Amino acid sequence: MTNRIRLLRADRDWTQEDLAARLGVSRQTVNAIETGRYDPSLPLAFKISQVFRLRIDEIFSPNGGK
Amino acid sequence: METTPGVGVARSSWSRLVTLGAVSILTYFGARLVLEVESIPTAWRVVAALVPVPFFSWLLYEIIRGSRQLDELQRRIHLEALAVASPVCLTILMTLGLLELVIPLNRNDWSYRHVWQMQGVIYIASLYLTQRRYGVTCE
């Protein structure tokens, strides 16, 4: 799975710490998701979509997807 | 910016866990010292053998409490580390048991009382490897 979290975060001028605080997770978890080492659970994915006010499929896509 | 309650609490409880872990290990070695003095009556040595139990129970309680404050990746990392460490320890125990049937093992090096210490070391090594896999480093 790939995601646009790093881009979306940069657009908003948020640090990984800022995003982690909004999501209620550690900065390292945000980093692991951004680098594709960890795919978040569905509840966390929904939380991410709420934070960025985007649909999940606008943030995450399967490997080699659109 | 608001703080992250769960993660913040986990960090603050880390030092308490380390302190409690150190105290628990000290009580274990204290008990070992007492148990090696054969002039002490058996009843008192039994009491000494049980002294570490409340400390380790408290440590276990704090570990469980701390694990509830971890986020999903942190929990996953600990779970994967345990999933490696436990079978490795079972394998060590099984191998020691089988070897004991064939050759006398030195009790001071290979008895069952050393396996829990091995498990701790194996768990920490496995935790380190799992953290590396997810790109997580200790801060």
N, CA and C atoms of all chains as a GROMACS GRO file, in nm:
protein
  615
    1MET      N    1   0.084  -0.120   0.000
    1MET     CA    2   0.000   0.000   0.000
    1MET      C    3   0.088   0.126   0.000
    2THR      N    4   0.051   0.223  -0.083
    2THR     CA    5   0.124   0.350  -0.081
    2THR      C    6   0.032   0.459  -0.026
    3ASN      N    7   0.091   0.567   0.020
    3ASN     CA    8   0.006   0.675   0.072
    3ASN      C    9   0.069   0.811   0.044
    4ARG      N   10  -0.015   0.915   0.054
    4ARG     CA   11   0.031   1.052   0.026
    4ARG      C   12   0.045   1.134   0.154
    5ILE      N   13   0.061   1.066   0.265
    5ILE     CA   14   0.059   1.137   0.394
    5ILE      C   15   0.171   1.241   0.404
    6ARG      N   16   0.290   1.205   0.357
    6ARG     CA   17   0.402   1.299   0.368
    6ARG      C   18   0.373   1.428   0.290
    7LEU      N   19   0.314   1.410   0.168
    7LEU     CA   20   0.281   1.527   0.086
    7LEU      C   21   0.172   1.612   0.152
    8LEU      N   22   0.068   1.543   0.199
    8LEU     CA   23  -0.045   1.614   0.260
    8LEU      C   24   0.000   1.688   0.386
    9ARG      N   25   0.089   1.624   0.459
    9ARG     CA   26   0.140   1.686   0.582
    9ARG      C   27   0.223   1.810   0.547
   10ALA      N   28   0.307   1.795   0.443
   10ALA     CA   29   0.392   1.907   0.402
   10ALA      C   30   0.306   2.024   0.353
   11ASP      N   31   0.197   1.992   0.280
   11ASP     CA   32   0.105   2.097   0.232
   11ASP      C   33   0.053   2.181   0.348
   12ARG      N   34   0.028   2.114   0.459
   12ARG     CA   35  -0.030   2.183   0.575
   12ARG      C   36   0.078   2.239   0.669
   13ASP      N   37   0.203   2.214   0.631
   13ASP     CA   38   0.314   2.262   0.712
   13ASP      C   39   0.315   2.200   0.853
   14TRP      N   40   0.277   2.073   0.860
   14TRP     CA   41   0.278   2.003   0.989
   14TRP      C   42   0.405   1.920   0.998
   15THR      N   43   0.458   1.909   1.119
   15THR     CA   44   0.568   1.815   1.141
   15THR      C   45   0.509   1.678   1.169
   16GLN      N   46   0.593   1.577   1.172
   16GLN     CA   47   0.544   1.442   1.208
   16GLN      C   48   0.487   1.445   1.350
   17GLU      N   49   0.551   1.523   1.438
   17GLU     CA   50   0.503   1.536   1.576
   17GLU      C   51   0.361   1.593   1.578
   18ASP      N   52   0.338   1.697   1.494
   18ASP     CA   53   0.206   1.761   1.490
   18ASP      C   54   0.100   1.660   1.448
   19LEU      N   55   0.131   1.587   1.341
   19LEU     CA   56   0.033   1.489   1.291
   19LEU      C   57   0.011   1.378   1.394
   20ALA      N   58   0.121   1.334   1.456
   20ALA     CA   59   0.110   1.228   1.557
   20ALA      C   60   0.018   1.272   1.671
   21ALA      N   61   0.032   1.398   1.712
   21ALA     CA   62  -0.051   1.450   1.822
   21ALA      C   63  -0.198   1.453   1.780
   22ARG      N   64  -0.224   1.492   1.655
   22ARG     CA   65  -0.363   1.496   1.608
   22ARG      C   66  -0.423   1.356   1.599
   23LEU      N   67  -0.337   1.257   1.569
   23LEU     CA   68  -0.388   1.120   1.553
   23LEU      C   69  -0.386   1.041   1.684
   24GLY      N   70  -0.312   1.091   1.783
   24GLY     CA   71  -0.301   1.018   1.910
   24GLY      C   72  -0.210   0.897   1.901
   25VAL      N   73  -0.107   0.908   1.816
   25VAL     CA   74  -0.008   0.799   1.805
   25VAL      C   75   0.131   0.860   1.823
   26SER      N   76   0.234   0.775   1.821
   26SER     CA   77   0.370   0.826   1.836
   26SER      C   78   0.422   0.880   1.702
   27ARG      N   79   0.523   0.966   1.709
   27ARG     CA   80   0.584   1.019   1.586
   27ARG      C   81   0.642   0.906   1.503
   28GLN      N   82   0.694   0.805   1.573
   28GLN     CA   83   0.755   0.693   1.501
   28GLN      C   84   0.651   0.615   1.420
   29THR      N   85   0.529   0.610   1.472
   29THR     CA   86   0.423   0.542   1.397
   29THR      C   87   0.390   0.620   1.271
   30VAL      N   88   0.384   0.753   1.283
   30VAL     CA   89   0.359   0.836   1.164
   30VAL      C   90   0.471   0.814   1.062
   31ASN      N   91   0.595   0.810   1.111
   31ASN     CA   92   0.709   0.789   1.022
   31ASN      C   93   0.700   0.652   0.952
   32ALA      N   94   0.665   0.549   1.029
   32ALA     CA   95   0.656   0.413   0.971
   32ALA      C   96   0.546   0.407   0.865
   33ILE      N   97   0.436   0.480   0.887
   33ILE     CA   98   0.327   0.480   0.788
   33ILE      C   99   0.373   0.556   0.662
   34GLU      N  100   0.435   0.672   0.684
   34GLU     CA  101   0.479   0.753   0.569
   34GLU      C  102   0.580   0.679   0.482
   35THR      N  103   0.669   0.604   0.546
   35THR     CA  104   0.772   0.534   0.469
   35THR      C  105   0.723   0.400   0.414
   36GLY      N  106   0.598   0.368   0.442
   36GLY     CA  107   0.540   0.245   0.389
   36GLY      C  108   0.583   0.118   0.461
   37ARG      N  109   0.646   0.134   0.578
   37ARG     CA  110   0.688   0.015   0.653
   37ARG      C  111   0.573  -0.044   0.732
   38TYR      N  112   0.470   0.037   0.754
   38TYR     CA  113   0.356  -0.011   0.833
   38TYR      C  114   0.227   0.041   0.772
   39ASP      N  115   0.131  -0.049   0.752
   39ASP     CA  116  -0.001  -0.009   0.704
   39ASP      C  117  -0.093   0.008   0.825
   40PRO      N  118  -0.155   0.125   0.839
   40PRO     CA  119  -0.237   0.149   0.958
   40PRO      C  120  -0.363   0.062   0.960
   41SER      N  121  -0.418   0.046   1.079
   41SER     CA  122  -0.545  -0.027   1.093
   41SER      C  123  -0.656   0.058   1.030
   42LEU      N  124  -0.772  -0.002   1.009
   42LEU     CA  125  -0.884   0.071   0.949
   42LEU      C  126  -0.926   0.190   1.038
   43PRO      N  127  -0.938   0.172   1.172
   43PRO     CA  128  -0.975   0.289   1.254
   43PRO      C  129  -0.874   0.404   1.241
   44LEU      N  130  -0.744   0.370   1.236
   44LEU     CA  131  -0.644   0.476   1.224
   44LEU      C  132  -0.650   0.540   1.085
   45ALA      N  133  -0.677   0.458   0.983
   45ALA     CA  134  -0.690   0.512   0.847
   45ALA      C  135  -0.807   0.611   0.841
   46PHE      N  136  -0.918   0.578   0.908
   46PHE     CA  137  -1.034   0.669   0.911
   46PHE      C  138  -0.996   0.799   0.984
   47LYS      N  139  -0.919   0.783   1.091
   47LYS     CA  140  -0.877   0.901   1.166
   47LYS      C  141  -0.789   0.992   1.080
   48ILE      N  142  -0.700   0.927   1.002
   48ILE     CA  143  -0.612   1.004   0.913
   48ILE      C  144  -0.697   1.078   0.809
   49SER      N  145  -0.797   1.009   0.756
   49SER     CA  146  -0.881   1.073   0.654
   49SER      C  147  -0.959   1.190   0.715
   50GLN      N  148  -0.999   1.176   0.842
   50GLN     CA  149  -1.071   1.287   0.910
   50GLN      C  150  -0.977   1.406   0.931
   51VAL      N  151  -0.854   1.376   0.971
   51VAL     CA  152  -0.758   1.484   0.999
   51VAL      C  153  -0.729   1.564   0.872
   52PHE      N  154  -0.715   1.492   0.758
   52PHE     CA  155  -0.685   1.561   0.632
   52PHE      C  156  -0.811   1.603   0.556
   53ARG      N  157  -0.928   1.567   0.609
   53ARG     CA  158  -1.058   1.597   0.543
   53ARG      C  159  -1.059   1.547   0.398
   54LEU      N  160  -1.012   1.422   0.383
   54LEU     CA  161  -1.013   1.358   0.252
   54LEU      C  162  -1.068   1.218   0.266
   55ARG      N  163  -1.109   1.158   0.155
   55ARG     CA  164  -1.154   1.019   0.160
   55ARG      C  165  -1.032   0.928   0.174
   56ILE      N  166  -1.053   0.808   0.230
   56ILE     CA  167  -0.940   0.715   0.250
   56ILE      C  168  -0.871   0.684   0.117
   57ASP      N  169  -0.953   0.665   0.010
   57ASP     CA  170  -0.890   0.629  -0.118
   57ASP      C  171  -0.818   0.747  -0.184
   58GLU      N  172  -0.835   0.866  -0.128
   58GLU     CA  173  -0.758   0.980  -0.178
   58GLU      C  174  -0.621   0.988  -0.107
   59ILE      N  175  -0.609   0.912  -0.001
   59ILE     CA  176  -0.483   0.913   0.076
   59ILE      C  177  -0.404   0.784   0.051
   60PHE      N  178  -0.475   0.672   0.055
   60PHE     CA  179  -0.410   0.541   0.040
   60PHE      C  180  -0.446   0.479  -0.093
   61SER      N  181  -0.350   0.407  -0.151
   61SER     CA  182  -0.384   0.330  -0.272
   61SER      C  183  -0.301   0.201  -0.270
   62PRO      N  184  -0.353   0.095  -0.333
   62PRO     CA  185  -0.278  -0.030  -0.334
   62PRO      C  186  -0.147  -0.012  -0.409
   63ASN      N  187  -0.049  -0.098  -0.381
   63ASN     CA  188   0.080  -0.090  -0.451
   63ASN      C  189   0.059  -0.090  -0.601
   64GLY      N  190   0.124   0.002  -0.670
   64GLY     CA  191   0.111   0.007  -0.815
   64GLY      C  192  -0.023   0.061  -0.859
   65GLY      N  193  -0.102   0.113  -0.762
   65GLY     CA  194  -0.233   0.171  -0.796
   65GLY      C  195  -0.217   0.305  -0.863
   66LYS      N  196  -0.334   0.374  -0.884
   66LYS     CA  197  -0.338   0.497  -0.962
   66LYS      C  198  -0.222   0.594  -0.937
   67MET      N  199  -0.072   2.336   1.992
   67MET     CA  200  -0.092   2.195   1.953
   67MET      C  201  -0.120   2.110   2.076
   68GLU      N  202  -0.226   2.031   2.069
   68GLU     CA  203  -0.258   1.945   2.183
   68GLU      C  204  -0.154   1.834   2.195
   69THR      N  205  -0.140   1.778   2.313
   69THR     CA  206  -0.044   1.670   2.331
   69THR      C  207  -0.112   1.537   2.302
   70THR      N  208  -0.032   1.434   2.291
   70THR     CA  209  -0.085   1.300   2.266
   70THR      C  210  -0.094   1.228   2.398
   71PRO      N  211  -0.214   1.218   2.459
   71PRO     CA  212  -0.222   1.165   2.594
   71PRO      C  213  -0.160   1.027   2.609
   72GLY      N  214  -0.202   0.934   2.526
   72GLY     CA  215  -0.156   0.796   2.543
   72GLY      C  216  -0.006   0.782   2.532
   73VAL      N  217   0.052   0.844   2.427
   73VAL     CA  218   0.194   0.832   2.404
   73VAL      C  219   0.272   0.902   2.513
   74GLY      N  220   0.222   1.020   2.560
   74GLY     CA  221   0.290   1.094   2.667
   74GLY      C  222   0.296   1.014   2.794
   75VAL      N  223   0.184   0.953   2.831
   75VAL     CA  224   0.179   0.873   2.953
   75VAL      C  225   0.274   0.755   2.941
   76ALA      N  226   0.280   0.694   2.821
   76ALA     CA  227   0.368   0.579   2.802
   76ALA      C  228   0.514   0.618   2.826
   77ARG      N  229   0.550   0.740   2.780
   77ARG     CA  230   0.688   0.785   2.798
   77ARG      C  231   0.718   0.809   2.945
   78SER      N  232   0.623   0.871   3.016
   78SER     CA  233   0.650   0.903   3.156
   78SER      C  234   0.654   0.778   3.241
   79SER      N  235   0.578   0.676   3.202
   79SER     CA  236   0.578   0.553   3.282
   79SER      C  237   0.699   0.465   3.251
   80TRP      N  238   0.772   0.501   3.144
   80TRP     CA  239   0.889   0.421   3.105
   80TRP      C  240   0.994   0.421   3.216
   81SER      N  241   1.020   0.540   3.274
   81SER     CA  242   1.124   0.548   3.379
   81SER      C  243   1.080   0.471   3.503
   82ARG      N  244   0.946   0.476   3.532
   82ARG     CA  245   0.895   0.400   3.647
   82ARG      C  246   0.914   0.249   3.623
   83LEU      N  247   0.890   0.208   3.498
   83LEU     CA  248   0.906   0.066   3.463
   83LEU      C  249   1.051   0.022   3.480
   84VAL      N  250   1.143   0.106   3.433
   84VAL     CA  251   1.286   0.072   3.442
   84VAL      C  252   1.328   0.063   3.589
   85THR      N  253   1.283   0.159   3.670
   85THR     CA  254   1.318   0.158   3.813
   85THR      C  255   1.263   0.033   3.880
   86LEU      N  256   1.136   0.006   3.853
   86LEU     CA  257   1.072  -0.111   3.914
   86LEU      C  258   1.139  -0.240   3.868
   87GLY      N  259   1.177  -0.244   3.740
   87GLY     CA  260   1.247  -0.360   3.686
   87GLY      C  261   1.380  -0.381   3.757
   88ALA      N  262   1.452  -0.269   3.779
   88ALA     CA  263   1.582  -0.278   3.846
   88ALA      C  264   1.563  -0.326   3.991
   89VAL      N  265   1.461  -0.272   4.059
   89VAL     CA  266   1.435  -0.313   4.198
   89VAL      C  267   1.398  -0.462   4.202
   90SER      N  268   1.316  -0.506   4.107
   90SER     CA  269   1.274  -0.646   4.104
   90SER      C  270   1.394  -0.738   4.086
   91ILE      N  271   1.483  -0.699   3.994
   91ILE     CA  272   1.602  -0.782   3.969
   91ILE      C  273   1.693  -0.783   4.092
   92LEU      N  274   1.702  -0.667   4.159
   92LEU     CA  275   1.782  -0.662   4.283
   92LEU      C  276   1.725  -0.755   4.389
   93THR      N  277   1.591  -0.759   4.402
   93THR     CA  278   1.532  -0.850   4.502
   93THR      C  279   1.561  -0.995   4.465
   94TYR      N  280   1.562  -1.024   4.333
   94TYR     CA  281   1.594  -1.160   4.290
   94TYR      C  282   1.736  -1.197   4.333
   95PHE      N  283   1.832  -1.108   4.304
   95PHE     CA  284   1.970  -1.140   4.340
   95PHE      C  285   1.989  -1.141   4.492
   96GLY      N  286   1.913  -1.054   4.562
   96GLY     CA  287   1.917  -1.055   4.708
   96GLY      C  288   1.871  -1.190   4.761
   97ALA      N  289   1.760  -1.239   4.702
   97ALA     CA  290   1.706  -1.369   4.743
   97ALA      C  291   1.807  -1.480   4.713
   98ARG      N  292   1.871  -1.470   4.597
   98ARG     CA  293   1.973  -1.571   4.560
   98ARG      C  294   2.086  -1.574   4.662
   99LEU      N  295   2.128  -1.454   4.706
   99LEU     CA  296   2.236  -1.446   4.804
   99LEU      C  297   2.195  -1.515   4.934
  100VAL      N  298   2.072  -1.484   4.981
  100VAL     CA  299   2.023  -1.543   5.106
  100VAL      C  300   2.013  -1.695   5.093
  101LEU      N  301   1.963  -1.740   4.977
  101LEU     CA  302   1.942  -1.884   4.957
  101LEU      C  303   2.073  -1.963   4.955
  102GLU      N  304   2.182  -1.894   4.924
  102GLU     CA  305   2.310  -1.964   4.920
  102GLU      C  306   2.373  -1.983   5.058
  103VAL      N  307   2.317  -1.914   5.159
  103VAL     CA  308   2.368  -1.930   5.295
  103VAL      C  309   2.295  -2.049   5.359
  104GLU      N  310   2.363  -2.161   5.367
  104GLU     CA  311   2.295  -2.284   5.412
  104GLU      C  312   2.267  -2.286   5.561
  105SER      N  313   2.332  -2.195   5.636
  105SER     CA  314   2.309  -2.194   5.781
  105SER      C  315   2.173  -2.134   5.817
  106ILE      N  316   2.111  -2.063   5.722
  106ILE     CA  317   1.979  -2.003   5.749
  106ILE      C  318   1.874  -2.115   5.746
  107PRO      N  319   1.780  -2.115   5.846
  107PRO     CA  320   1.678  -2.221   5.848
  107PRO      C  321   1.596  -2.224   5.718
  108THR      N  322   1.552  -2.346   5.682
  108THR     CA  323   1.479  -2.366   5.555
  108THR      C  324   1.357  -2.275   5.544
  109ALA      N  325   1.282  -2.260   5.655
  109ALA     CA  326   1.160  -2.178   5.650
  109ALA      C  327   1.193  -2.035   5.606
  110TRP      N  328   1.301  -1.980   5.659
  110TRP     CA  329   1.340  -1.844   5.623
  110TRP      C  330   1.389  -1.836   5.478
  111ARG      N  331   1.451  -1.946   5.434
  111ARG     CA  332   1.499  -1.947   5.295
  111ARG      C  333   1.380  -1.955   5.198
  112VAL      N  334   1.275  -2.025   5.243
  112VAL     CA  335   1.154  -2.030   5.159
  112VAL      C  336   1.094  -1.889   5.150
  113VAL      N  337   1.092  -1.820   5.265
  113VAL     CA  338   1.040  -1.683   5.265
  113VAL      C  339   1.124  -1.596   5.170
  114ALA      N  340   1.256  -1.612   5.178
  114ALA     CA  341   1.345  -1.533   5.092
  114ALA      C  342   1.318  -1.563   4.944
  115ALA      N  343   1.288  -1.690   4.915
  115ALA     CA  344   1.261  -1.728   4.775
  115ALA      C  345   1.133  -1.662   4.724
  116LEU      N  346   1.042  -1.630   4.819
  116LEU     CA  347   0.914  -1.571   4.777
  116LEU      C  348   0.917  -1.417   4.777
  117VAL      N  349   1.022  -1.359   4.835
  117VAL     CA  350   1.028  -1.212   4.844
  117VAL      C  351   1.018  -1.143   4.707
  118PRO      N  352   1.084  -1.194   4.601
  118PRO     CA  353   1.074  -1.124   4.472
  118PRO      C  354   0.934  -1.127   4.410
  119VAL      N  355   0.848  -1.220   4.454
  119VAL     CA  356   0.717  -1.237   4.388
  119VAL      C  357   0.635  -1.108   4.386
  120PRO      N  358   0.614  -1.040   4.501
  120PRO     CA  359   0.534  -0.917   4.493
  120PRO      C  360   0.596  -0.810   4.403
  121PHE      N  361   0.728  -0.802   4.403
  121PHE     CA  362   0.793  -0.701   4.318
  121PHE      C  363   0.772  -0.733   4.170
  122PHE      N  364   0.788  -0.861   4.135
  122PHE     CA  365   0.768  -0.899   3.995
  122PHE      C  366   0.620  -0.890   3.955
  123SER      N  367   0.531  -0.914   4.053
  123SER     CA  368   0.388  -0.900   4.024
  123SER      C  369   0.356  -0.753   3.995
  124TRP      N  370   0.414  -0.665   4.074
  124TRP     CA  371   0.394  -0.520   4.054
  124TRP      C  372   0.449  -0.479   3.917
  125LEU      N  373   0.568  -0.533   3.885
  125LEU     CA  374   0.629  -0.503   3.755
  125LEU      C  375   0.537  -0.549   3.641
  126LEU      N  376   0.482  -0.670   3.657
  126LEU     CA  377   0.392  -0.725   3.556
  126LEU      C  378   0.269  -0.636   3.539
  127TYR      N  379   0.214  -0.590   3.654
  127TYR     CA  380   0.097  -0.501   3.651
  127TYR      C  381   0.130  -0.373   3.575
  128GLU      N  382   0.249  -0.317   3.602
  128GLU     CA  383   0.289  -0.192   3.536
  128GLU      C  384   0.310  -0.215   3.386
  129ILE      N  385   0.365  -0.333   3.351
  129ILE     CA  386   0.386  -0.364   3.209
  129ILE      C  387   0.252  -0.372   3.136
  130ILE      N  388   0.155  -0.439   3.200
  130ILE     CA  389   0.022  -0.452   3.138
  130ILE      C  390  -0.042  -0.314   3.124
  131ARG      N  391  -0.030  -0.232   3.231
  131ARG     CA  392  -0.087  -0.097   3.229
  131ARG      C  393  -0.020  -0.014   3.118
  132GLY      N  394   0.112  -0.027   3.109
  132GLY     CA  395   0.186   0.048   3.008
  132GLY      C  396   0.150   0.005   2.867
  133SER      N  397   0.130  -0.126   2.848
  133SER     CA  398   0.100  -0.176   2.713
  133SER      C  399  -0.034  -0.124   2.664
  134ARG      N  400  -0.125  -0.093   2.757
  134ARG     CA  401  -0.256  -0.039   2.716
  134ARG      C  402  -0.245   0.105   2.668
  135GLN      N  403  -0.133   0.170   2.700
  135GLN     CA  404  -0.116   0.309   2.658
  135GLN      C  405  -0.037   0.320   2.527
  136LEU      N  406   0.008   0.206   2.475
  136LEU     CA  407   0.086   0.210   2.351
  136LEU      C  408  -0.007   0.227   2.230
  137ASP      N  409   0.047   0.282   2.123
  137ASP     CA  410  -0.035   0.291   2.002
  137ASP      C  411  -0.026   0.158   1.925
  138GLU      N  412  -0.099   0.150   1.814
  138GLU     CA  413  -0.112   0.020   1.748
  138GLU      C  414   0.020  -0.035   1.693
  139LEU      N  415   0.109   0.052   1.644
  139LEU     CA  416   0.237   0.001   1.592
  139LEU      C  417   0.325  -0.047   1.707
  140GLN      N  418   0.328   0.030   1.817
  140GLN     CA  419   0.410  -0.010   1.932
  140GLN      C  420   0.363  -0.146   1.986
  141ARG      N  421   0.230  -0.164   1.994
  141ARG     CA  422   0.178  -0.294   2.040
  141ARG      C  423   0.218  -0.406   1.946
  142ARG      N  424   0.209  -0.377   1.818
  142ARG     CA  425   0.243  -0.479   1.718
  142ARG      C  426   0.389  -0.519   1.730
  143ILE      N  427   0.476  -0.420   1.751
  143ILE     CA  428   0.620  -0.448   1.763
  143ILE      C  429   0.645  -0.539   1.883
  144HIS      N  430   0.583  -0.506   1.998
  144HIS     CA  431   0.603  -0.590   2.117
  144HIS      C  432   0.546  -0.731   2.095
  145LEU      N  433   0.432  -0.737   2.030
  145LEU     CA  434   0.370  -0.868   2.004
  145LEU      C  435   0.458  -0.953   1.913
  146GLU      N  436   0.514  -0.893   1.809
  146GLU     CA  437   0.601  -0.968   1.718
  146GLU      C  438   0.729  -1.011   1.789
  147ALA      N  439   0.781  -0.923   1.877
  147ALA     CA  440   0.902  -0.959   1.953
  147ALA      C  441   0.873  -1.078   2.044
  148LEU      N  442   0.755  -1.077   2.108
  148LEU     CA  443   0.717  -1.189   2.195
  148LEU      C  444   0.695  -1.316   2.113
  149ALA      N  445   0.637  -1.299   1.994
  149ALA     CA  446   0.609  -1.415   1.909
  149ALA      C  447   0.737  -1.484   1.866
  150VAL      N  448   0.848  -1.410   1.864
  150VAL     CA  449   0.977  -1.472   1.832
  150VAL      C  450   1.040  -1.526   1.959
  151ALA      N  451   1.041  -1.443   2.066
  151ALA     CA  452   1.112  -1.479   2.189
  151ALA      C  453   1.054  -1.605   2.255
  152SER      N  454   0.922  -1.617   2.258
  152SER     CA  455   0.863  -1.732   2.327
  152SER      C  456   0.899  -1.867   2.264
  153PRO      N  457   0.880  -1.884   2.131
  153PRO     CA  458   0.920  -2.011   2.071
  153PRO      C  459   1.070  -2.039   2.082
  154VAL      N  460   1.152  -1.933   2.076
  154VAL     CA  461   1.297  -1.953   2.090
  154VAL      C  462   1.326  -2.010   2.228
  155CYS      N  463   1.259  -1.955   2.332
  155CYS     CA  464   1.281  -2.005   2.468
  155CYS      C  465   1.230  -2.148   2.484
  156LEU      N  466   1.115  -2.176   2.421
  156LEU     CA  467   1.063  -2.314   2.426
  156LEU      C  468   1.164  -2.409   2.362
  157THR      N  469   1.222  -2.366   2.251
  157THR     CA  470   1.321  -2.449   2.182
  157THR      C  471   1.444  -2.471   2.270
  158ILE      N  472   1.488  -2.364   2.338
  158ILE     CA  473   1.604  -2.378   2.427
  158ILE      C  474   1.571  -2.476   2.540
  159LEU      N  475   1.452  -2.459   2.600
  159LEU     CA  476   1.410  -2.549   2.709
  159LEU      C  477   1.405  -2.694   2.661
  160MET      N  478   1.344  -2.714   2.544
  160MET     CA  479   1.332  -2.850   2.490
  160MET      C  480   1.470  -2.910   2.465
  161THR      N  481   1.559  -2.829   2.406
  161THR     CA  482   1.693  -2.878   2.375
  161THR      C  483   1.769  -2.912   2.503
  162LEU      N  484   1.757  -2.824   2.605
  162LEU     CA  485   1.825  -2.852   2.733
  162LEU      C  486   1.771  -2.982   2.794
  163GLY      N  487   1.639  -2.998   2.786
  163GLY     CA  488   1.576  -3.119   2.840
  163GLY      C  489   1.627  -3.243   2.770
  164LEU      N  490   1.637  -3.236   2.636
  164LEU     CA  491   1.686  -3.351   2.559
  164LEU      C  492   1.833  -3.378   2.589
  165LEU      N  493   1.912  -3.272   2.595
  165LEU     CA  494   2.056  -3.289   2.622
  165LEU      C  495   2.079  -3.351   2.760
  166GLU      N  496   1.991  -3.309   2.857
  166GLU     CA  497   2.006  -3.360   2.993
  166GLU      C  498   1.986  -3.512   3.001
  167LEU      N  499   1.912  -3.565   2.902
  167LEU     CA  500   1.892  -3.710   2.900
  167LEU      C  501   2.020  -3.783   2.859
  168VAL      N  502   2.107  -3.710   2.790
  168VAL     CA  503   2.227  -3.774   2.736
  168VAL      C  504   2.353  -3.740   2.818
  169ILE      N  505   2.369  -3.612   2.846
  169ILE     CA  506   2.491  -3.571   2.918
  169ILE      C  507   2.453  -3.487   3.040
  170PRO      N  508   2.528  -3.496   3.147
  170PRO     CA  509   2.499  -3.411   3.263
  170PRO      C  510   2.536  -3.266   3.234
  171LEU      N  511   2.436  -3.177   3.240
  171LEU     CA  512   2.464  -3.035   3.214
  171LEU      C  513   2.504  -2.969   3.346
  172ASN      N  514   2.591  -2.872   3.336
  172ASN     CA  515   2.633  -2.799   3.455
  172ASN      C  516   2.515  -2.717   3.509
  173ARG      N  517   2.471  -2.748   3.631
  173ARG     CA  518   2.353  -2.682   3.689
  173ARG      C  519   2.372  -2.531   3.701
  174ASN      N  520   2.499  -2.492   3.724
  174ASN     CA  521   2.525  -2.349   3.743
  174ASN      C  522   2.518  -2.269   3.613
  175ASP      N  523   2.519  -2.339   3.502
  175ASP     CA  524   2.512  -2.268   3.374
  175ASP      C  525   2.382  -2.295   3.298
  176TRP      N  526   2.332  -2.416   3.308
  176TRP     CA  527   2.223  -2.456   3.217
  176TRP      C  528   2.097  -2.504   3.285
  177SER      N  529   2.080  -2.479   3.416
  177SER     CA  530   1.958  -2.527   3.480
  177SER      C  531   1.839  -2.439   3.440
  178TYR      N  532   1.718  -2.486   3.472
  178TYR     CA  533   1.598  -2.413   3.433
  178TYR      C  534   1.593  -2.273   3.493
  179ARG      N  535   1.663  -2.254   3.606
  179ARG     CA  536   1.654  -2.124   3.671
  179ARG      C  537   1.723  -2.013   3.590
  180HIS      N  538   1.794  -2.053   3.486
  180HIS     CA  539   1.858  -1.950   3.402
  180HIS      C  540   1.775  -1.915   3.278
  181VAL      N  541   1.672  -1.994   3.250
  181VAL     CA  542   1.599  -1.973   3.124
  181VAL      C  543   1.524  -1.840   3.123
  182TRP      N  544   1.468  -1.799   3.238
  182TRP     CA  545   1.393  -1.672   3.239
  182TRP      C  546   1.484  -1.555   3.206
  183GLN      N  547   1.612  -1.566   3.248
  183GLN     CA  548   1.705  -1.458   3.215
  183GLN      C  549   1.734  -1.459   3.065
  184MET      N  550   1.747  -1.582   3.010
  184MET     CA  551   1.771  -1.593   2.866
  184MET      C  552   1.653  -1.533   2.790
  185GLN      N  553   1.531  -1.560   2.841
  185GLN     CA  554   1.411  -1.510   2.773
  185GLN      C  555   1.413  -1.358   2.766
  186GLY      N  556   1.454  -1.294   2.876
  186GLY     CA  557   1.463  -1.148   2.878
  186GLY      C  558   1.558  -1.098   2.771
  187VAL      N  559   1.674  -1.161   2.762
  187VAL     CA  560   1.775  -1.118   2.664
  187VAL      C  561   1.723  -1.142   2.522
  188ILE      N  562   1.663  -1.258   2.501
  188ILE     CA  563   1.612  -1.291   2.367
  188ILE      C  564   1.501  -1.194   2.327
  189TYR      N  565   1.414  -1.161   2.425
  189TYR     CA  566   1.304  -1.067   2.398
  189TYR      C  567   1.359  -0.930   2.357
  190ILE      N  568   1.459  -0.882   2.429
  190ILE     CA  569   1.516  -0.750   2.398
  190ILE      C  570   1.582  -0.753   2.260
  191ALA      N  571   1.654  -0.862   2.229
  191ALA     CA  572   1.717  -0.873   2.097
  191ALA      C  573   1.611  -0.875   1.987
  192SER      N  574   1.505  -0.951   2.013
  192SER     CA  575   1.398  -0.963   1.914
  192SER      C  576   1.323  -0.829   1.898
  193LEU      N  577   1.309  -0.757   2.010
  193LEU     CA  578   1.245  -0.624   2.007
  193LEU      C  579   1.327  -0.528   1.922
  194TYR      N  580   1.458  -0.535   1.937
  194TYR     CA  581   1.549  -0.449   1.861
  194TYR      C  582   1.534  -0.476   1.711
  195LEU      N  583   1.532  -0.606   1.675
  195LEU     CA  584   1.522  -0.642   1.533
  195LEU      C  585   1.386  -0.600   1.475
  196THR      N  586   1.279  -0.620   1.553
  196THR     CA  587   1.146  -0.583   1.505
  196THR      C  588   1.136  -0.432   1.486
  197GLN      N  589   1.192  -0.356   1.582
  197GLN     CA  590   1.188  -0.210   1.571
  197GLN      C  591   1.262  -0.164   1.446
  198ARG      N  592   1.374  -0.230   1.416
  198ARG     CA  593   1.450  -0.193   1.297
  198ARG      C  594   1.370  -0.218   1.170
  199ARG      N  595   1.293  -0.330   1.172
  199ARG     CA  596   1.214  -0.364   1.054
  199ARG      C  597   1.111  -0.255   1.023
  200TYR      N  598   1.056  -0.194   1.130
  200TYR     CA  599   0.956  -0.089   1.110
  200TYR      C  600   1.018   0.051   1.108
  201GLY      N  601   1.151   0.055   1.110
  201GLY     CA  602   1.218   0.185   1.105
  201GLY      C  603   1.200   0.265   1.232
  202VAL      N  604   1.175   0.197   1.343
  202VAL     CA  605   1.155   0.265   1.471
  202VAL      C  606   1.286   0.259   1.549
  203THR      N  607   1.329   0.375   1.598
  203THR     CA  608   1.452   0.376   1.678
  203THR      C  609   1.418   0.430   1.817
  204CYS      N  610   1.499   0.389   1.915
  204CYS     CA  611   1.478   0.437   2.052
  204CYS      C  612   1.516   0.585   2.058
  205GLU      N  613   1.432   0.665   2.129
  205GLU     CA  614   1.463   0.808   2.141
  205GLU      C  615   1.511   0.840   2.280
   0.00000   0.00000   0.00000
